[in-house]
Amino acid sequence: MWRLVLASDNPGKQREFGAMLRPLGVELVAQSTLGVLVGDEPFDTFVENALAKARHASAVTGLPALADDSGVCCAALGGAPGVRSARFAGNAATDRENNAELLRRLHGVVDRAAHYTCVLVAILSASDPDPLIADARWFGSIIDGARGSNGFGYDPHFWLPDLGCTVAELEPAHKNRISHRGRALALLVEKLRLAW
């Protein structure tokens, strides 16, 4: 087992990444357990925010770090909520409040096309000049009525037409295999095997 600090305090992400990395011999350590305060996410792109979070966590802990920046992007809203998905309804917003804000903005909008984006960044040290970066997208649409109790964030409203269900209706193991995060992590794992 080798230790990798996760630059996130999101319990949903901790569960998903932990489950996906454990079989690879990686002990994922949440940054909060190491006294790392949440890093800033000042940028307008997922990749810049993920890199900033990874560098912050690695600088404080001295460990290799993994960070992601992810969110839902709605075509009719010009890509919003995007990088502000976790705080769409305000800095301390809950999932319920963020979903309500998204539905408010989409009220009366016919085009509900959306996609989840995940960008993962892994670095060996805070000054690593060659970060490993992987990204993936998961396409669907936003529905008004919440369905399902699995997942987190916008999952109860993110409809998957090919499967005829929301993300929150998927079993966690199934979600981890086909989600934006799962596919980005699979790509990152291949890069890790080659580079580290």
Backbone as CSV, one residue per row, in Angstrom:
resi,resn,N_x,N_y,N_z,CA_x,CA_y,CA_z,C_x,C_y,C_z
1,MET,0.845,-1.204,0.000,0.000,0.000,0.000,0.877,1.249,0.000
2,TRP,0.538,2.204,-0.822,1.208,3.500,-0.744,0.163,4.578,-0.570
3,ARG,0.576,5.655,0.100,-0.364,6.690,0.509,-0.449,7.800,-0.530
4,LEU,-1.678,8.231,-0.743,-1.969,9.314,-1.671,-3.000,10.195,-0.990
5,VAL,-2.693,11.483,-0.853,-3.650,12.377,-0.201,-4.678,12.847,-1.225
6,LEU,-5.950,12.754,-0.835,-7.029,13.233,-1.688,-7.329,14.674,-1.318
7,ALA,-7.166,15.562,-2.265,-7.377,16.989,-2.037,-8.857,17.324,-2.146
8,SER,-9.634,16.744,-1.234,-11.073,16.991,-1.190,-11.600,16.612,0.178
9,ASP,-12.632,17.305,0.615,-13.335,16.936,1.836,-14.739,16.439,1.518
10,ASN,-15.016,16.207,0.256,-16.330,15.747,-0.173,-16.452,14.253,0.140
11,PRO,-17.352,13.876,1.060,-17.445,12.466,1.440,-17.863,11.558,0.293
12,GLY,-18.667,12.062,-0.631,-19.054,11.264,-1.788,-17.857,10.920,-2.657
13,LYS,-17.011,11.910,-2.901,-15.802,11.660,-3.700,-14.847,10.728,-2.953
14,GLN,-14.736,10.899,-1.634,-13.864,10.026,-0.853,-14.301,8.570,-0.984
15,ARG,-15.596,8.324,-0.910,-16.106,6.949,-1.044,-15.826,6.405,-2.440
16,GLU,-16.136,7.212,-3.459,-15.972,6.732,-4.830,-14.511,6.470,-5.173
17,PHE,-13.640,7.421,-4.898,-12.225,7.234,-5.212,-11.612,6.130,-4.372
18,GLY,-11.964,6.087,-3.082,-11.431,5.041,-2.208,-11.772,3.657,-2.718
19,ALA,-13.029,3.469,-3.121,-13.467,2.169,-3.636,-12.742,1.804,-4.925
20,MET,-12.469,2.795,-5.757,-11.825,2.521,-7.040,-10.316,2.331,-6.917
21,LEU,-9.683,2.951,-5.910,-8.228,2.864,-5.778,-7.763,1.733,-4.864
22,ARG,-8.604,1.313,-3.940,-8.219,0.274,-2.978,-7.679,-0.980,-3.649
23,PRO,-8.338,-1.497,-4.702,-7.816,-2.717,-5.346,-6.444,-2.528,-5.989
24,LEU,-6.032,-1.296,-6.170,-4.731,-1.027,-6.797,-3.608,-0.897,-5.775
25,GLY,-3.947,-1.085,-4.490,-2.926,-0.983,-3.450,-2.645,0.437,-3.017
26,VAL,-3.607,1.328,-3.240,-3.441,2.727,-2.867,-4.277,3.018,-1.626
27,GLU,-3.620,3.550,-0.613,-4.340,4.019,0.570,-4.637,5.499,0.351
28,LEU,-5.893,5.786,0.126,-6.317,7.161,-0.116,-6.583,7.817,1.230
29,VAL,-5.901,8.916,1.492,-6.026,9.600,2.772,-6.689,10.950,2.522
30,ALA,-7.816,11.177,3.164,-8.517,12.452,2.999,-7.686,13.578,3.595
31,GLN,-7.633,14.700,2.911,-6.792,15.811,3.364,-7.167,16.300,4.753
32,SER,-8.443,16.247,5.107,-8.867,16.754,6.418,-8.279,15.937,7.559
33,THR,-8.007,14.642,7.330,-7.425,13.813,8.387,-5.959,14.157,8.630
34,LEU,-5.368,14.899,7.701,-3.971,15.317,7.828,-3.855,16.807,8.163
35,GLY,-4.976,17.412,8.514,-4.966,18.815,8.914,-4.891,19.804,7.773
36,VAL,-5.206,19.367,6.561,-5.141,20.256,5.402,-6.484,20.969,5.249
37,LEU,-6.428,22.283,5.229,-7.638,23.069,4.988,-7.948,23.062,3.499
38,VAL,-9.200,23.251,3.174,-9.630,23.248,1.777,-8.880,24.317,0.990
39,GLY,-8.337,23.918,-0.158,-7.614,24.861,-1.002,-8.559,25.714,-1.836
40,ASP,-8.057,26.823,-2.310,-8.847,27.716,-3.147,-9.118,27.079,-4.510
41,GLU,-10.240,27.461,-5.104,-10.592,27.064,-6.468,-10.934,28.336,-7.240
42,PRO,-9.915,29.162,-7.520,-10.201,30.488,-8.078,-10.357,30.534,-9.597
43,PHE,-10.143,29.414,-10.251,-10.049,29.453,-11.712,-11.382,29.127,-12.390
44,ASP,-11.436,29.406,-13.684,-12.645,29.191,-14.468,-12.642,27.866,-15.224
45,THR,-11.566,27.078,-15.061,-11.513,25.781,-15.735,-11.287,24.676,-14.708
46,PHE,-11.803,23.497,-15.029,-11.654,22.345,-14.148,-10.184,21.976,-13.959
47,VAL,-9.403,21.998,-15.031,-8.016,21.550,-14.939,-7.181,22.473,-14.052
48,GLU,-7.378,23.771,-14.156,-6.605,24.696,-13.317,-6.958,24.529,-11.837
49,ASN,-8.241,24.360,-11.545,-8.648,24.180,-10.148,-8.129,22.869,-9.577
50,ALA,-8.178,21.786,-10.360,-7.688,20.497,-9.881,-6.193,20.568,-9.584
51,LEU,-5.440,21.199,-10.463,-3.996,21.318,-10.242,-3.693,22.154,-9.003
52,ALA,-4.411,23.242,-8.819,-4.198,24.095,-7.644,-4.486,23.324,-6.354
53,LYS,-5.550,22.537,-6.336,-5.908,21.770,-5.141,-4.868,20.688,-4.846
54,ALA,-4.390,20.008,-5.900,-3.374,18.972,-5.705,-2.083,19.570,-5.162
55,ARG,-1.657,20.686,-5.729,-0.411,21.317,-5.254,-0.540,21.756,-3.796
56,HIS,-1.690,22.289,-3.423,-1.916,22.734,-2.044,-1.826,21.550,-1.080
57,ALA,-2.533,20.460,-1.369,-2.534,19.299,-0.476,-1.150,18.670,-0.360
58,SER,-0.437,18.595,-1.466,0.905,18.018,-1.448,1.887,18.902,-0.687
59,ALA,1.761,20.212,-0.852,2.658,21.144,-0.152,2.501,21.034,1.359
60,VAL,1.276,20.891,1.825,1.025,20.819,3.271,1.445,19.476,3.851
61,THR,1.229,18.379,3.112,1.465,17.035,3.656,2.802,16.421,3.279
62,GLY,3.396,16.879,2.192,4.616,16.251,1.701,4.360,14.933,0.988
63,LEU,3.090,14.605,0.736,2.724,13.358,0.073,2.340,13.603,-1.382
64,PRO,2.399,12.554,-2.195,1.787,12.668,-3.511,0.302,12.986,-3.332
65,ALA,-0.277,13.673,-4.291,-1.667,14.109,-4.131,-2.484,13.821,-5.380
66,LEU,-3.765,13.597,-5.112,-4.754,13.427,-6.171,-5.844,14.463,-5.945
67,ALA,-6.197,15.171,-6.984,-7.288,16.141,-6.886,-8.170,16.010,-8.109
68,ASP,-9.419,16.341,-7.911,-10.287,16.417,-9.061,-11.044,17.729,-9.002
69,ASP,-11.470,18.148,-10.142,-12.473,19.197,-10.185,-13.508,18.662,-11.150
70,SER,-14.735,18.702,-10.718,-15.786,18.121,-11.526,-17.076,18.881,-11.301
71,GLY,-17.986,18.695,-12.215,-19.264,19.362,-12.079,-20.144,19.060,-13.267
72,VAL,-21.319,19.627,-13.203,-22.282,19.443,-14.280,-22.329,20.722,-15.125
73,CYS,-22.379,20.540,-16.426,-22.410,21.661,-17.362,-23.681,21.557,-18.200
74,CYS,-24.481,22.593,-18.180,-25.751,22.610,-18.918,-25.623,23.475,-20.165
75,ALA,-25.973,22.902,-21.297,-25.852,23.614,-22.570,-26.638,24.912,-22.561
76,ALA,-27.871,24.883,-22.046,-28.735,26.061,-22.079,-28.268,27.165,-21.142
77,LEU,-27.371,26.838,-20.225,-26.863,27.830,-19.273,-25.424,28.225,-19.585
78,GLY,-25.008,27.990,-20.815,-23.653,28.380,-21.213,-22.574,27.607,-20.485
79,GLY,-22.877,26.387,-20.059,-21.904,25.566,-19.348,-22.031,25.618,-17.837
80,ALA,-22.878,26.486,-17.322,-23.085,26.553,-15.869,-23.870,25.314,-15.421
81,PRO,-23.723,24.942,-14.168,-22.910,25.503,-13.097,-21.406,25.333,-13.284
82,GLY,-20.952,24.331,-14.040,-19.534,24.174,-14.327,-18.683,24.047,-13.083
83,VAL,-17.595,24.839,-13.034,-16.659,24.743,-11.910,-17.289,25.215,-10.598
84,ARG,-18.443,25.838,-10.682,-19.124,26.301,-9.469,-20.265,25.364,-9.045
85,SER,-20.238,24.138,-9.525,-21.315,23.187,-9.247,-21.549,22.976,-7.754
86,ALA,-20.481,22.871,-6.977,-20.622,22.595,-5.539,-21.119,23.800,-4.757
87,ARG,-21.053,24.975,-5.357,-21.475,26.202,-4.661,-22.382,27.057,-5.547
88,PHE,-23.174,26.393,-6.364,-24.025,27.079,-7.325,-25.041,27.983,-6.637
89,ALA,-25.545,27.544,-5.494,-26.536,28.329,-4.753,-25.897,29.126,-3.622
90,GLY,-24.573,29.172,-3.577,-23.859,29.902,-2.527,-22.715,29.073,-1.984
91,ASN,-21.771,29.722,-1.323,-20.560,29.039,-0.870,-20.803,27.893,0.098
92,ALA,-21.830,27.968,0.908,-22.111,26.904,1.879,-23.349,26.102,1.485
93,ALA,-23.692,26.106,0.210,-24.926,25.462,-0.255,-24.872,23.952,-0.095
94,THR,-26.029,23.376,0.194,-26.175,21.927,0.249,-26.498,21.396,-1.145
95,ASP,-26.423,20.070,-1.291,-26.812,19.468,-2.565,-28.251,19.853,-2.924
96,ARG,-29.126,19.820,-1.937,-30.539,20.148,-2.172,-30.677,21.592,-2.677
97,GLU,-29.942,22.514,-2.083,-30.010,23.923,-2.490,-29.434,24.127,-3.892
98,ASN,-28.334,23.439,-4.199,-27.747,23.549,-5.533,-28.686,22.997,-6.598
99,ASN,-29.321,21.875,-6.303,-30.281,21.306,-7.245,-31.458,22.244,-7.458
100,ALA,-31.952,22.844,-6.377,-33.077,23.776,-6.483,-32.702,24.975,-7.353
101,GLU,-31.479,25.468,-7.193,-31.028,26.610,-7.997,-30.911,26.222,-9.469
102,LEU,-30.395,25.036,-9.730,-30.288,24.577,-11.113,-31.672,24.463,-11.750
103,LEU,-32.615,23.867,-11.031,-33.970,23.721,-11.571,-34.655,25.072,-11.747
104,ARG,-34.378,26.002,-10.850,-34.946,27.351,-10.990,-34.458,27.992,-12.278
105,ARG,-33.170,27.864,-12.558,-32.619,28.488,-13.760,-33.056,27.790,-15.043
106,LEU,-33.396,26.513,-14.927,-33.843,25.764,-16.109,-35.362,25.771,-16.269
107,HIS,-36.059,26.447,-15.366,-37.525,26.479,-15.438,-37.977,27.029,-16.794
108,GLY,-38.798,26.264,-17.476,-39.316,26.678,-18.775,-38.356,26.469,-19.930
109,VAL,-37.158,25.977,-19.660,-36.162,25.746,-20.709,-36.391,24.365,-21.313
110,VAL,-36.471,24.305,-22.624,-36.715,23.034,-23.307,-35.446,22.204,-23.399
111,ASP,-34.336,22.846,-23.727,-33.068,22.130,-23.906,-32.475,21.819,-22.533
112,ARG,-32.575,20.577,-22.115,-32.065,20.155,-20.810,-30.773,19.342,-20.938
113,ALA,-30.140,19.375,-22.123,-28.899,18.619,-22.332,-27.837,19.084,-21.348
114,ALA,-27.115,18.105,-20.799,-26.073,18.411,-19.823,-25.010,17.325,-19.880
115,HIS,-23.873,17.632,-19.315,-22.859,16.598,-19.132,-22.102,16.854,-17.844
116,TYR,-21.693,15.760,-17.238,-20.765,15.826,-16.122,-19.360,15.849,-16.707
117,THR,-18.478,16.638,-16.119,-17.064,16.645,-16.472,-16.259,16.325,-15.228
118,CYS,-15.224,15.532,-15.396,-14.278,15.282,-14.309,-12.869,15.424,-14.858
119,VAL,-12.057,16.227,-14.180,-10.634,16.334,-14.485,-9.880,15.897,-13.240
120,LEU,-9.003,14.916,-13.399,-8.174,14.417,-12.302,-6.731,14.818,-12.541
121,VAL,-6.074,15.201,-11.454,-4.666,15.550,-11.508,-3.947,14.797,-10.400
122,ALA,-2.859,14.129,-10.745,-2.012,13.457,-9.753,-0.611,14.028,-9.851
123,ILE,-0.046,14.333,-8.694,1.311,14.877,-8.655,2.124,14.140,-7.598
124,LEU,3.431,14.013,-7.849,4.318,13.369,-6.886,4.700,14.309,-5.758
125,SER,4.758,15.601,-6.077,5.133,16.606,-5.082,4.489,17.934,-5.470
126,ALA,4.535,18.883,-4.557,3.908,20.180,-4.810,4.529,20.903,-6.001
127,SER,5.798,20.611,-6.283,6.476,21.291,-7.392,6.621,20.404,-8.629
128,ASP,5.899,19.302,-8.668,5.970,18.376,-9.794,5.708,19.137,-11.107
129,PRO,6.702,19.156,-12.028,6.521,19.898,-13.275,5.740,19.124,-14.335
130,ASP,5.456,17.855,-14.044,4.833,16.996,-15.044,3.628,16.269,-14.437
131,PRO,2.574,17.020,-14.088,1.407,16.374,-13.483,0.730,15.412,-14.457
132,LEU,0.161,14.367,-13.899,-0.624,13.447,-14.707,-2.062,13.960,-14.710
133,ILE,-2.637,14.072,-15.884,-3.978,14.651,-16.023,-4.845,13.715,-16.862
134,ALA,-6.048,13.467,-16.380,-7.020,12.666,-17.130,-8.389,13.318,-16.995
135,ASP,-9.190,13.203,-18.040,-10.523,13.792,-17.972,-11.529,12.933,-18.725
136,ALA,-12.782,13.092,-18.345,-13.865,12.368,-19.020,-15.160,13.151,-18.861
137,ARG,-16.086,12.877,-19.765,-17.414,13.495,-19.725,-18.474,12.404,-19.745
138,TRP,-19.629,12.720,-19.135,-20.756,11.778,-19.073,-21.996,12.561,-19.471
139,PHE,-22.633,12.159,-20.564,-23.712,12.945,-21.155,-25.095,12.467,-20.727
140,GLY,-25.994,13.406,-20.542,-27.363,13.109,-20.161,-28.198,14.365,-20.251
141,SER,-29.194,14.468,-19.383,-30.037,15.654,-19.329,-30.566,15.841,-17.913
142,ILE,-31.062,17.024,-17.646,-31.562,17.367,-16.310,-33.080,17.215,-16.286
143,ILE,-33.579,16.470,-15.298,-35.023,16.314,-15.125,-35.460,17.033,-13.854
144,ASP,-36.724,17.417,-13.815,-37.241,18.166,-12.669,-37.385,17.319,-11.411
145,GLY,-37.992,16.152,-11.546,-38.258,15.330,-10.362,-37.059,14.509,-9.952
146,ALA,-36.674,14.587,-8.673,-35.546,13.794,-8.158,-35.922,12.320,-8.154
147,ARG,-34.977,11.483,-8.585,-35.184,10.040,-8.593,-33.940,9.342,-8.083
148,GLY,-34.122,8.401,-7.148,-33.012,7.605,-6.637,-32.406,8.179,-5.381
149,SER,-31.710,7.306,-4.648,-31.110,7.718,-3.372,-29.618,7.453,-3.294
150,ASN,-29.025,6.971,-4.371,-27.579,6.756,-4.378,-26.881,7.997,-4.923
151,GLY,-25.575,8.025,-4.788,-24.810,9.141,-5.325,-24.931,10.391,-4.478
152,PHE,-24.602,11.516,-5.081,-24.617,12.801,-4.387,-24.679,13.907,-5.431
153,GLY,-24.724,15.131,-4.971,-24.729,16.270,-5.885,-25.983,16.284,-6.748
154,TYR,-25.785,16.381,-8.044,-26.891,16.501,-8.997,-27.412,15.146,-9.480
155,ASP,-26.875,14.056,-8.939,-27.211,12.712,-9.421,-28.713,12.413,-9.483
156,PRO,-29.541,12.846,-8.512,-30.973,12.527,-8.598,-31.697,13.201,-9.763
157,HIS,-31.087,14.229,-10.351,-31.715,14.969,-11.452,-31.011,14.745,-12.788
158,PHE,-29.948,13.932,-12.790,-29.170,13.722,-14.011,-29.642,12.439,-14.688
159,TRP,-30.414,12.612,-15.759,-31.051,11.509,-16.462,-30.116,10.916,-17.513
160,LEU,-30.037,9.586,-17.518,-29.218,8.847,-18.476,-30.158,8.158,-19.474
161,PRO,-30.371,8.732,-20.653,-31.361,8.178,-21.586,-31.054,6.752,-22.021
162,ASP,-29.785,6.413,-22.183,-29.431,5.057,-22.624,-29.805,4.000,-21.585
163,LEU,-29.821,4.387,-20.306,-30.123,3.441,-19.236,-31.532,3.599,-18.690
164,GLY,-32.199,4.702,-19.041,-33.559,4.927,-18.573,-33.665,5.153,-17.079
165,CYS,-32.675,5.827,-16.516,-32.692,6.106,-15.076,-31.808,7.315,-14.791
166,THR,-31.876,7.788,-13.556,-30.953,8.840,-13.137,-29.686,8.194,-12.596
167,VAL,-28.665,8.999,-12.438,-27.417,8.515,-11.849,-27.669,8.004,-10.429
168,ALA,-28.552,8.662,-9.702,-28.837,8.269,-8.315,-29.575,6.945,-8.216
169,GLU,-30.071,6.434,-9.341,-30.737,5.136,-9.338,-29.780,3.992,-9.657
170,LEU,-28.545,4.314,-9.986,-27.550,3.285,-10.275,-26.956,2.743,-8.977
171,GLU,-26.601,1.470,-8.995,-25.843,0.908,-7.881,-24.456,1.556,-7.896
172,PRO,-23.884,1.832,-6.716,-22.584,2.517,-6.674,-21.499,1.849,-7.513
173,ALA,-21.413,0.532,-7.487,-20.364,-0.147,-8.253,-20.557,0.066,-9.755
174,HIS,-21.816,0.067,-10.201,-22.109,0.312,-11.611,-21.749,1.751,-11.976
175,LYS,-22.147,2.683,-11.122,-21.815,4.086,-11.360,-20.307,4.269,-11.476
176,ASN,-19.552,3.663,-10.560,-18.099,3.836,-10.555,-17.452,3.343,-11.850
177,ARG,-18.064,2.353,-12.489,-17.502,1.832,-13.738,-17.768,2.739,-14.931
178,ILE,-18.938,3.414,-14.946,-19.325,4.121,-16.176,-19.359,5.638,-16.046
179,SER,-19.159,6.160,-14.856,-19.283,7.602,-14.643,-18.102,8.372,-15.219
180,HIS,-18.260,9.683,-15.271,-17.172,10.572,-15.673,-15.966,10.372,-14.768
181,ARG,-16.213,10.224,-13.453,-15.126,10.027,-12.506,-14.468,8.663,-12.694
182,GLY,-15.301,7.642,-12.871,-14.766,6.288,-13.058,-13.920,6.172,-14.306
183,ARG,-14.389,6.769,-15.390,-13.632,6.690,-16.642,-12.368,7.541,-16.587
184,ALA,-12.451,8.720,-15.946,-11.249,9.551,-15.792,-10.222,8.834,-14.920
185,LEU,-10.699,8.179,-13.856,-9.785,7.469,-12.971,-9.136,6.289,-13.690
186,ALA,-9.886,5.583,-14.516,-9.300,4.476,-15.280,-8.182,4.978,-16.191
187,LEU,-8.410,6.124,-16.817,-7.361,6.716,-17.655,-6.154,7.125,-16.822
188,LEU,-6.425,7.717,-15.649,-5.328,8.153,-14.787,-4.526,6.972,-14.269
189,VAL,-5.203,5.884,-13.921,-4.511,4.695,-13.418,-3.518,4.176,-14.455
190,GLU,-3.915,4.160,-15.716,-2.993,3.723,-16.760,-1.769,4.639,-16.829
191,LYS,-1.992,5.929,-16.673,-0.862,6.857,-16.683,0.025,6.660,-15.452
192,LEU,-0.604,6.401,-14.299,0.164,6.163,-13.082,1.054,4.937,-13.223
193,ARG,0.505,3.886,-13.803,1.285,2.643,-13.969,2.528,2.865,-14.827
194,LEU,2.401,3.717,-15.824,3.521,3.982,-16.708,4.519,4.968,-16.112
195,ALA,4.015,5.965,-15.406,4.882,7.073,-14.975,5.437,6.911,-13.559
196,TRP,4.693,6.273,-12.665,5.134,6.197,-11.271,5.560,4.787,-10.917
